[in-house]
């Protein structure tokens, strides 16, 4: 979705096109282990930093996406993000160790001047909406415009329908979101 025109210099040759950053459903995330053919040397930092921003309306679940991906934790009582929060996770993409630097941005209007500054250096963005609140889906186009106004032209964007465990309260049909994402390619 969006302007998918490339990866950071030096990363493209190490990353298979089909690889996605997905948390394991089977418990805590294993750390990449150093060894032959892994691209990770003991005691060395990952070779490729990858700043990614989470954007979307307040309350769509960006903070819990971040905490689930980076710490395999979920908090039913999470609070509204003020400004920007940050966490990392190192993942293997092919043989390359990539340090995903994930920036959880506030969804409230009063923080937009602060949060949009984090779009500039990002290589990726997750535009998140809550499948149980159609107004959060309606705001996706505004978030995309803001993102494209401030981010690099090469940013890779993914649309994320969150809170799928609440399917009985779904207000955004999956097909509607898929059609929108397909039209934005």
Secondary structure, 3 states (H helix, E strand, C coil): CCCCCCCCCCCHHHCCCCCCCCCCCCCCCCCCCCCCCCCCCCCCCCCEEEEEEEECCCCCCHHHHHHHHHHCCCCCCCCCCCCEEEEEEEEEECCEEEEEEEEEECCCHHHHHHHHHHCCCCCEEEEEEECCCHHHHHCHHHHHHHHHHHCCCCCEEEEEEECHHHHHHCCCCHHHHHHHHHHCC
